[in-house]
Amino acid sequence: MAYRPYFKHGIEQIQALVASSHGDLKALKVIQYELGFRDRPKARALKTEVDELVHRLSTGTAVHPSRPIPPPSPSHVMAPEPQDVQPPLMTPDRVSVECANCKTPNFVSTLEGIVQHLSCSACKSPYEAQFKYGVLRTTFQAAPITKSNNNATKWIFVGLVVLVIIALMAK
């Protein structure tokens, strides 16, 4: 995951996202990834909570946002509680991507799962972009290596040869 959709969110906003995303494993994984970059005490505590939620959802243990789940006793097996369906996170129609070669910002559409073949608006470097599961991946091709322009040198040489020929004919 290179793209960080919650990079500019404060810890309070991320806490609200966690509270509204208790049953959404994909959203929690994106939040978990973002919290991995944060080192403040509140963020570390929230990351621990999100890690537990992701683990519970991954293993199929029911998660209810208002109360913690007690560990199952060996005498009986708990049936998982029905999970609330959460509305999907709103993604913008397009995002800005910085060109890897010339650092020019370019807009990319957030079309889910579609590989877009694009080029930079300034240096025309080709790149691919794919928005999948809330994460934008871009792959830029290396900057083209330009050959030295020998045409100017060739024309100068041709001009000198012509001048020498004209000088020899004038004698």
C-alpha positions in Angstrom: 0.0 0.0 0.0 1.7 3.2 -1.1 -1.4 5.4 -1.0 -2.4 6.8 2.5 -6.0 8.0 2.3 -6.0 9.1 5.9 -2.6 10.9 5.9 -4.2 14.3 6.6 -6.7 13.0 9.2 -6.3 13.8 12.9 -6.4 11.1 15.5 -10.0 12.1 16.5 -11.1 11.7 12.9 -9.5 8.3 12.7 -11.1 7.3 16.0 -14.5 8.2 14.5 -13.6 6.1 11.4 -12.8 3.1 13.6 -16.0 3.5 15.5 -18.0 3.5 12.2 -16.0 0.7 10.6 -16.2 -2.1 13.2 -17.5 -4.7 10.7 -15.6 -3.6 7.7 -12.3 -5.5 7.5 -11.0 -3.7 4.4 -11.5 -0.3 5.9 -10.0 -1.4 9.2 -6.9 -2.7 7.4 -6.4 0.7 5.6 -6.8 2.4 9.0 -4.4 -0.1 10.6 -1.8 0.7 7.8 -2.1 4.4 8.4 -1.8 4.0 12.2 1.5 2.1 11.6 3.0 5.4 10.6 1.9 7.2 13.8 3.9 7.2 17.0 1.9 9.3 19.4 0.4 7.5 22.5 -3.2 7.9 21.4 -2.4 6.6 17.9 -0.5 3.6 19.3 -3.4 2.8 21.7 -5.8 3.1 18.8 -3.6 0.8 16.6 -3.7 -1.8 19.3 -7.5 -1.7 19.3 -7.6 -1.8 15.5 -5.2 -4.7 15.5 -7.5 -6.6 17.8 -10.5 -5.8 15.6 -8.7 -6.9 12.5 -7.7 -10.1 14.1 -11.2 -10.8 15.4 -12.7 -10.1 11.9 -10.0 -12.2 10.2 -10.6 -15.2 12.5 -14.4 -14.9 12.3 -15.0 -13.9 15.9 -17.9 -11.5 16.2 -17.2 -7.9 17.0 -19.8 -5.6 18.6 -18.8 -1.9 18.9 -20.5 -1.3 22.3 -19.1 -4.1 24.4 -16.0 -6.3 24.4 -16.3 -10.0 23.5 -15.5 -12.4 26.4 -13.4 -15.3 25.4 -15.4 -18.4 24.6 -15.7 -20.9 27.4 -14.9 -24.5 26.6 -18.3 -25.7 27.9 -20.3 -24.0 25.1 -19.6 -22.5 21.7 -20.9 -19.0 21.0 -22.6 -18.4 17.7 -21.3 -15.3 15.9 -23.6 -12.2 16.3 -24.9 -10.7 13.0 -22.6 -7.8 12.0 -24.0 -4.4 11.2 -23.6 -3.5 7.5 -21.5 -0.4 7.3 -21.8 2.1 4.4 -18.7 2.1 2.2 -16.2 4.8 2.7 -16.6 7.7 0.3 -13.7 8.0 -2.2 -13.1 11.1 -4.3 -13.7 10.9 -8.0 -10.0 11.7 -8.7 -6.8 12.1 -6.8 -3.6 13.9 -7.5 -0.4 11.8 -8.2 3.0 13.3 -8.4 5.1 12.3 -11.4 8.1 10.2 -10.4 10.3 11.9 -13.0 9.5 15.6 -13.0 7.4 15.9 -9.8 4.4 17.5 -11.6 1.0 16.7 -10.0 -1.4 14.8 -12.3 -5.0 13.8 -11.7 -6.0 10.1 -11.7 -9.6 8.8 -11.6 -10.5 6.4 -8.8 -12.2 3.8 -10.9 -12.3 0.6 -8.9 -10.1 -2.2 -10.3 -9.5 -0.6 -13.7 -5.9 -0.2 -14.9 -5.4 3.2 -16.4 -2.6 3.8 -18.9 -1.7 7.5 -18.6 1.2 9.9 -19.2 2.5 13.0 -17.3 1.1 16.3 -18.4 4.5 17.9 -18.4 7.2 15.4 -19.3 4.9 12.8 -21.0 6.4 9.9 -19.0 4.0 7.0 -19.3 2.6 5.4 -16.1 -0.1 3.1 -15.0 -2.6 3.7 -12.2 -5.0 1.2 -10.5 -7.4 2.0 -7.6 -8.3 -1.2 -5.9 -9.7 -1.8 -2.4 -9.3 1.9 -1.4 -5.6 2.0 -2.4 -4.1 3.7 -5.4 -1.1 2.0 -7.0 1.0 3.9 -9.6 3.8 2.5 -11.7 6.0 5.0 -13.5 8.4 4.0 -16.3 11.9 5.1 -16.0 12.8 8.5 -17.5 13.8 8.1 -21.1 17.5 8.4 -21.7 18.1 11.1 -24.3 20.9 10.6 -26.8 23.2 13.6 -27.4 22.1 15.5 -30.5 24.7 14.7 -33.1 22.6 16.3 -35.9 24.0 19.8 -35.1 27.6 18.4 -35.1 26.9 16.7 -38.5 25.6 20.0 -40.0 28.6 21.9 -38.8 30.9 19.3 -40.4 29.0 19.4 -43.7 29.2 23.2 -43.7 32.9 23.1 -43.2 33.4 20.6 -46.0 31.3 22.8 -48.3 33.4 25.9 -47.4 36.6 24.0 -48.1 35.3 22.8 -51.5 34.3 26.4 -52.4 37.7 27.7 -51.3 39.5 25.1 -53.4 37.3 25.9 -56.5 37.9 29.6 -56.1 41.7 29.2 -56.5 
